[in-house]
Amino acid sequence: WSHTLSQVTPLNMSLEDGEYAFYRNIVEEPNFPFDRLLAKGEIANMLHRYFLLFPNTNNTNNNTNNDTSSTADDILRMDDAFCIHYNTSQDDTRCAKHTDPSDITLNMCLQCTKDMEGSQVLFYGTCQLHGITTTTTTPEEETKVPMLFAVRQKPGYATLHWGHHPHQTLPLRKGERTNIVITYCYKEKTKSSFRSRTCYAPESSF
């Protein structure tokens, strides 16, 4: 899939100038298995365990099986999906700090070369996940520079995060990689917050 999705098509040919990372919208990709991502499996288990899609079911760290007849696909709808490819021939391989216009984002690495260096996804601060205990901070600590942590990209692994969690992509120093990013929104509008958020929020909001 990394080879197929990272190919230039007539629809995006006019947008590719080699200056920025390759971007291709894949929402209409007919054969990509979007439905399998939310079916029962590790991604569905992580959504259930850490994002609490099914609050009325038994949910413990020792039992990730979802006993309800509902699935993640019943709760979430795919809003957008795109492929992004970075290589060192591009002048700018960064992605500026931003939040996503989504409730939950899935960022999956499809391919990267063994010699790849850089291109981590850097997150700013922490966002609460269900079942995860975070360290309590004092008001003085909250005014300091937020904690930063970088996620290395590894083929076949995905990062799930809240859409409002600020993040950016660091420059690629060597090699190449291909990822797909899929944004999901709650079908129940009263639970969704993405409509009140722009992608590139003011710096002060971080």
C-alpha positions in Angstrom: 0.0 0.0 0.0 2.8 2.4 0.7 3.9 2.2 -3.0 0.4 2.4 -4.4 -0.7 5.4 -2.2 2.5 7.4 -2.7 2.1 7.5 -6.5 1.4 10.8 -8.2 -2.1 10.8 -9.8 -3.7 13.2 -12.3 -5.6 14.7 -9.4 -2.6 15.7 -7.4 0.0 16.1 -10.2 -0.4 19.8 -10.5 0.2 20.2 -6.7 3.5 18.3 -6.6 6.4 20.6 -6.9 9.0 18.8 -4.8 9.2 21.5 -2.2 6.9 20.0 0.4 6.0 16.5 1.5 3.9 14.4 -0.9 0.2 14.5 0.0 -2.6 12.4 -1.5 -6.2 12.2 -0.4 -7.3 8.5 -0.2 -10.9 8.9 1.0 -12.1 7.6 -2.4 -9.5 4.9 -2.7 -11.7 1.9 -3.7 -9.7 -1.0 -2.4 -8.2 0.3 0.8 -9.5 -1.7 3.8 -10.8 1.3 5.9 -13.5 -1.0 7.5 -10.9 -3.4 8.8 -9.2 -0.6 10.9 -12.3 -0.2 13.1 -13.2 -3.9 13.1 -12.3 -6.1 16.1 -8.5 -6.1 16.4 -5.7 -4.2 18.2 -6.8 -0.8 17.0 -10.4 -1.4 18.0 -9.2 -2.7 21.4 -7.1 0.5 21.9 -10.0 2.7 21.1 -12.1 0.8 23.5 -9.5 0.7 26.3 -8.1 4.2 26.1 -10.8 6.3 24.4 -13.7 4.6 26.2 -16.0 4.3 23.2 -18.2 1.9 25.1 -18.5 3.3 28.6 -21.2 0.8 29.7 -19.1 -2.3 29.1 -16.5 -4.0 31.2 -13.2 -2.3 30.4 -10.0 -3.3 32.2 -6.4 -3.5 31.3 -6.5 -7.2 31.5 -9.5 -7.6 29.2 -9.5 -5.7 26.0 -12.2 -7.8 24.3 -15.3 -5.8 23.7 -18.3 -7.8 24.9 -20.9 -5.4 23.4 -22.5 -5.9 20.0 -21.5 -2.3 19.1 -18.3 -1.6 17.2 -16.1 1.4 16.8 -17.7 1.9 13.4 -21.0 2.4 15.2 -19.6 5.2 17.2 -17.1 6.9 14.8 -17.3 8.1 11.2 -14.3 8.7 9.0 -14.0 12.3 8.2 -10.8 12.4 6.2 -8.0 10.1 5.1 -4.7 10.9 3.3 -1.3 9.5 2.5 1.8 11.5 3.3 5.3 10.6 2.0 8.5 12.2 3.1 11.9 11.9 1.4 15.1 13.9 1.4 14.6 15.3 -2.1 11.9 17.5 -0.7 12.9 20.9 0.5 10.7 20.9 3.6 9.9 17.7 5.4 8.4 19.2 8.4 4.7 19.6 9.4 4.2 22.7 11.6 2.7 22.4 15.1 -1.1 22.0 14.9 -4.2 20.3 16.2 -6.4 18.1 14.0 -10.0 18.8 12.9 -11.1 15.5 14.4 -12.1 13.9 17.7 -9.7 11.0 17.3 -6.8 10.7 14.8 -5.1 7.5 13.6 -1.6 7.9 12.2 -0.1 4.7 10.8 3.3 4.2 9.3 3.2 2.0 6.2 6.8 2.1 5.3 10.2 3.6 6.2 13.7 2.9 5.1 16.1 1.2 7.5 18.4 4.2 7.4 15.7 6.7 8.3 16.6 9.4 10.8 14.4 12.1 12.2 10.7 12.6 11.1 9.3 11.7 14.6 5.9 13.0 15.5 6.4 15.4 18.4 3.5 15.9 20.9 3.2 18.9 23.2 2.0 18.2 26.8 -0.4 15.3 27.7 -4.0 14.6 27.0 -5.9 12.3 29.4 -6.6 8.8 28.2 -9.0 6.5 30.1 -7.3 4.2 32.6 -4.0 6.1 32.5 -2.8 7.9 35.6 -1.0 11.1 35.0 1.3 13.0 37.3 -0.5 15.9 39.1 1.1 19.2 38.4 1.1 22.4 40.4 -0.2 25.7 39.0 3.4 26.9 38.8 4.4 23.9 36.8 1.5 24.3 34.3 2.8 27.8 33.3 6.2 26.3 32.3 7.1 24.9 28.9 4.9 21.8 28.3 6.4 18.3 28.4 7.4 17.2 24.9 7.7 13.6 23.7 8.5 12.3 20.2 7.0 9.1 18.7 9.3 7.2 16.4 7.7 5.9 13.2 7.8 2.1 12.7 6.2 0.2 9.8 2.9 -1.5 10.8 2.5 0.6 14.0 -0.1 3.3 14.5 -0.5 6.2 16.9 -3.9 7.0 18.2 -4.5 10.4 19.8 -7.1 13.0 20.5 -7.6 15.5 17.7 -7.0 18.4 20.0 -3.6 17.2 21.2 -1.0 19.6 19.7 1.7 17.9 17.6 4.1 18.4 14.7 6.4 16.4 12.5 10.1 16.9 12.9 12.4 17.3 9.9 13.5 14.2 8.1 17.3 14.0 8.1 17.8 10.8 6.2 15.8 8.1 4.3 12.1 8.2 3.6 8.8 7.2 5.1 5.1 6.8 4.1 2.2 7.2 6.5 -1.6 7.3 6.3 -3.5 9.7 8.5 -7.2 9.0 9.2 -9.4 11.4 11.1 -12.5 10.2 12.9 -15.4 12.2 14.4 -18.1 11.0 16.8 -21.4 10.3 15.0 -23.2 11.7 18.0 -22.8 15.4 17.5 -23.2 16.2 21.2 -20.0 14.3 21.9 -18.0 15.9 19.1 -15.8 18.9 19.6 -13.9 19.2 16.3 -16.3 21.8 14.8 -15.2 24.4 17.3 -11.5 23.9 16.5 -9.4 25.0 13.6 -6.4 23.0 12.5 -3.8 25.7 13.1 -4.8 27.0 16.4 -3.1 30.2 17.9 0.2 29.5 19.7 -1.3 30.7 23.0 -3.8 27.9 23.0 -1.0 25.4 23.4 
